[in-house]
Amino acid sequence: MSRIVGGFVVPHDPVMYANPKGASAAEAAAVYGAYATIARRIGEMQATTAIIIGCDHYILFGTDCLPQYVIATGEVDGPIDQLPGLKRQPIDTNAALARHIAEAGFAEGFDWTVGRVMQVDHSVAIPHRLLVDPNPGVKTVAMMLACGVDPFIHKRRAFDLGRQIGRAVACFPGDERVVVIGSGGISHWVGTAEMGRINPDFDRMVLDCVARGDAEALIALDDAQILADGGNGAMEIRTFICAMGAVGSSGAEVIDYLPVPGWITGLGFAELQAA
């Protein structure tokens, strides 16, 4: 049967592309080196499919109708918000697995919003370009949680959704080898007076919870405190929580952490360890 063979949490900072010279050469090399390490690990795991859990930034659904969680079950391309060096292109999907996850979720009371033809934004396209593209033949299942803009998915629901994803993969016919990628965060303030601020203490606290496999500590964080200490962009740690639920993470190895002021974000990378 199919199984999840690994998981990761990574950032999806569009400023890497919009202002590549905002980071020093050493910072940029470290960030791209962390992505390259994960891409290599995905190859070593002989993964056949990557589930990428991103979010919407008011780009896909606007302000009028925002699903709590959506899965792409058909054709996918992106990013819809093209950037220099990150042009829109088709994404090779595992539509059968995506449909299976949705149907299994319906049976358990998880009301997935289904996108039969979807565009994704940079939250999916950046990890796809840097982690999946270097591994030819690996297909993608794209998901998005409501964690870029309110109303935010509850953190407990994000974790439970991850557990549902894990169960669905485990009962998918065949021999898919799946990696799960939580794409988001960590501290950054988007479109506010504090834009450019980074809080390494908050970021290290989040990564420490990931390293301990302590999803409950992340779930327990008060949203008001997350906004105060990590900014509105840090609400994206819901993708970390979801990935931890899917993998059944008992801990993680932190690959790197870089607060990059010129890219306005605390950038954290970790490999999740299955229980």
C-alpha distance (Angstrom), angle and dihedral (degrees) to the residues before:
residue distance angle dihedral
M1 . . .
S2 3.78 . .
R3 3.77 121.5 .
I4 3.76 144.9 -179.8
V5 3.79 107.5 -106.2
G6 3.80 99.2 -178.8
G7 3.76 148.7 -16.5
F8 3.77 141.1 -149.5
V9 3.78 142.1 -170.9
V10 3.78 117.3 -143.1
P11 3.83 140.1 161.3
H12 3.80 126.2 -109.9
D13 3.80 101.6 -154.3
P14 3.85 110.1 173.3
V15 3.80 91.3 -167.3
M16 3.80 86.7 74.3
Y17 3.79 85.3 73.1
A18 3.80 101.3 28.3
N19 3.82 93.9 51.7
P20 3.81 108.7 12.6
K21 3.81 92.4 166.8
G22 3.80 90.8 57.4
A23 3.79 87.6 88.1
S24 3.77 125.1 60.3
A25 3.79 118.3 -109.7
A26 3.81 89.5 -106.1
E27 3.81 92.9 49.9
A28 3.80 92.8 47.8
A29 3.80 91.9 47.6
A30 3.80 91.3 51.2
V31 3.81 93.5 48.3
Y32 3.78 95.2 47.2
G33 3.79 88.7 42.2
A34 3.81 90.3 57.5
Y35 3.80 90.5 51.5
A36 3.81 89.7 48.3
T37 3.81 91.0 51.3
I38 3.80 90.5 54.2
A39 3.80 92.9 44.9
R40 3.79 88.3 53.4
R41 3.81 91.4 48.9
I42 3.82 90.5 51.8
G43 3.80 87.9 54.7
E44 3.80 92.1 47.8
M45 3.81 89.6 52.1
Q46 3.81 88.6 55.5
A47 3.79 88.8 -130.5
T48 3.78 117.7 -172.4
T49 3.82 98.0 -173.1
A50 3.80 135.3 27.7
I51 3.80 120.0 -155.4
I52 3.80 106.2 -153.7
I53 3.80 115.3 -163.0
G54 3.80 109.6 -160.8
C55 3.78 135.5 150.5
D56 3.78 143.2 -124.1
H57 3.82 120.8 -103.5
Y58 3.83 96.7 -166.3
I59 3.81 84.6 -83.1
L60 3.79 100.3 103.2
F61 3.77 104.8 32.4
G62 3.79 104.3 18.2
T63 3.79 122.4 -147.2
D64 3.79 98.4 -59.0
C65 3.82 106.4 66.7
L66 3.79 120.8 17.1
P67 3.83 119.1 175.1
Q68 3.79 117.6 -145.1
Y69 3.79 91.4 -133.4
V70 3.79 132.3 -2.1
I71 3.79 134.5 -172.7
A72 3.80 125.7 -160.2
T73 3.80 109.3 -131.4
G74 3.80 100.2 173.8
E75 3.78 139.2 20.0
V76 3.81 116.5 -1.6
D77 3.78 133.2 -174.6
G78 3.76 136.5 165.5
P79 2.84 172.0 -30.6
I80 3.77 93.2 -64.3
D81 3.83 85.8 -169.0
Q82 3.80 96.5 60.2
L83 3.79 117.7 -157.0
P84 3.80 134.0 -170.6
G85 3.79 105.3 -74.8
L86 3.80 91.7 8.6
K87 3.77 106.6 81.8
R88 3.77 126.2 174.4
Q89 3.80 114.5 -92.5
P90 3.81 140.1 153.1
I91 3.79 117.8 -81.6
D92 3.80 117.2 -143.3
T93 3.80 105.4 -125.8
N94 3.77 138.8 -163.9
A95 3.79 94.0 -133.9
A96 3.81 94.1 171.5
L97 3.80 92.6 57.5
A98 3.81 91.7 44.4
R99 3.80 91.9 52.7
H100 3.80 90.0 46.9
I101 3.82 92.0 52.7
A102 3.80 90.7 49.9
E103 3.81 94.2 47.4
A104 3.79 92.4 45.8
G105 3.79 88.2 49.9
F106 3.80 92.6 51.6
A107 3.80 89.1 53.7
E108 3.82 89.8 54.0
G109 3.80 96.8 44.9
F110 3.82 98.5 -96.9
D111 3.80 105.8 134.6
W112 3.78 101.1 -152.1
T113 3.77 117.2 -167.8
V114 3.80 103.9 -131.9
G115 3.80 123.7 -146.1
R116 3.81 110.2 -163.2
V117 3.80 90.6 -177.2
M118 3.79 113.5 22.4
Q119 3.75 142.7 175.9
V120 3.79 117.4 -154.8
D121 3.76 129.7 -155.9
H122 3.79 129.7 -136.5
S123 3.81 93.0 -72.1
V124 3.80 88.5 74.9
A125 3.80 100.6 22.4
I126 3.81 97.2 56.9
P127 3.83 96.7 54.0
H128 3.79 88.7 40.4
R129 3.79 92.5 53.5
L130 3.80 95.7 44.1
L131 3.81 101.6 34.9
V132 3.80 109.4 24.3
D133 3.80 103.5 32.5
P134 3.84 91.7 60.2
N135 3.83 87.0 60.5
P136 3.82 106.8 63.0
G137 3.77 115.1 -147.9
V138 3.81 96.4 26.0
K139 3.79 109.7 126.9
T140 3.80 126.6 -151.1
V141 3.78 138.7 -131.2
A142 3.81 109.0 -162.3
M143 3.80 121.2 -152.8
M144 3.78 132.7 173.1
L145 3.80 129.5 -160.8
A146 3.79 126.6 -161.1
C147 3.78 95.2 -108.4
G148 3.78 103.5 110.6
V149 3.81 94.5 66.4
D150 3.80 134.4 10.6
P151 2.94 141.8 -56.9
F152 3.79 83.1 60.6
I153 3.76 122.7 -158.0
H154 3.80 108.8 -107.7
K155 3.77 111.5 -102.4
R156 3.81 92.5 -126.7
R157 3.80 89.6 53.4
A158 3.81 90.2 50.2
F159 3.81 89.8 54.0
D160 3.80 93.2 45.9
L161 3.80 89.4 48.2
G162 3.78 88.7 54.1
R163 3.79 90.5 52.5
Q164 3.81 89.1 51.3
I165 3.80 90.0 51.7
G166 3.80 89.7 52.0
R167 3.79 92.9 50.6
A168 3.79 91.7 47.5
V169 3.79 92.9 51.9
A170 3.80 90.7 49.3
C171 3.81 92.1 57.7
F172 3.81 97.1 41.5
P173 3.83 110.4 118.1
G174 3.76 117.3 -114.2
D175 3.77 131.4 30.3
E176 3.79 106.1 -67.0
R177 3.80 114.7 165.2
V178 3.79 104.6 -152.1
V179 3.78 132.4 -166.7
V180 3.80 120.3 -165.8
I181 3.81 120.4 -145.9
G182 3.80 122.1 -165.3
S183 3.80 106.0 -157.9
G184 3.79 119.9 -161.7
G185 3.79 153.3 70.6
I186 2.82 151.4 -17.4
S187 3.85 118.8 179.3
H188 3.78 115.4 -27.2
W189 3.75 137.1 130.4
V190 3.81 114.2 -138.9
G191 3.81 121.0 -156.8
T192 3.80 94.6 -15.1
A193 3.79 134.6 113.2
E194 3.82 88.1 -99.9
M195 3.80 94.1 56.5
G196 3.79 107.6 140.2
R197 3.79 94.4 35.0
I198 3.82 117.0 123.6
N199 3.80 126.2 -170.7
P200 3.83 109.6 -155.2
D201 3.81 91.9 -180.0
F202 3.80 91.1 59.1
D203 3.79 91.4 43.9
R204 3.79 93.5 51.2
M205 3.80 90.2 48.3
V206 3.82 89.7 54.5
L207 3.80 92.8 46.5
D208 3.80 90.5 47.1
C209 3.82 89.1 56.2
V210 3.80 89.3 49.0
A211 3.82 90.7 48.3
R212 3.83 90.8 52.1
G213 3.78 92.2 46.0
D214 3.81 86.8 -121.5
A215 3.79 102.7 151.9
E216 3.81 89.3 157.1
A217 3.80 91.2 64.7
L218 3.80 90.6 53.3
I219 3.80 91.8 45.7
A220 3.80 89.3 51.8
L221 3.80 93.6 56.1
D222 3.79 111.2 113.7
D223 3.80 112.2 -121.0
A224 3.80 91.6 -135.2
Q225 3.79 89.1 55.9
I226 3.80 91.9 47.5
L227 3.81 89.5 52.9
A228 3.80 91.7 47.9
D229 3.81 97.1 44.9
G230 3.79 103.0 29.1
G231 3.79 106.1 20.9
N232 3.77 130.2 -125.7
G233 3.79 89.6 -61.9
A234 3.79 90.8 62.0
M235 3.79 90.3 67.1
E236 3.80 82.4 82.4
I237 3.81 90.1 79.3
R238 3.81 82.1 93.4
T239 3.80 86.0 82.7
F240 3.82 88.5 56.8
I241 3.80 90.1 50.7
C242 3.80 91.9 48.7
A243 3.81 92.0 49.4
M244 3.80 90.9 48.4
G245 3.80 89.2 52.9
A246 3.79 92.6 49.4
V247 3.79 94.7 48.8
G248 3.80 94.0 40.8
S249 3.77 86.1 -128.0
S250 3.78 118.0 -152.1
G251 3.78 91.7 179.0
A252 3.77 142.8 -40.0
E253 3.76 144.4 -127.4
V254 3.78 111.4 -122.1
I255 3.79 105.9 -135.1
D256 3.79 97.3 -171.5
Y257 3.78 144.7 -31.2
L258 3.79 123.5 -154.9
P259 3.80 127.5 175.5
V260 3.81 101.2 -153.6
P261 3.83 111.2 -174.0
G262 3.79 92.7 -172.5
W263 3.79 88.9 57.4
I264 3.84 91.2 42.0
T265 3.81 94.3 -132.2
G266 3.78 144.1 93.9
L267 3.80 101.9 -125.0
G268 3.80 116.9 -152.5
F269 3.81 129.5 -179.5
A270 3.80 127.2 -173.8
E271 3.79 139.7 161.7
L272 3.80 113.3 -133.3
Q273 3.80 119.7 -135.6
A274 3.78 118.3 -141.9
A275 3.79 117.4 -125.0
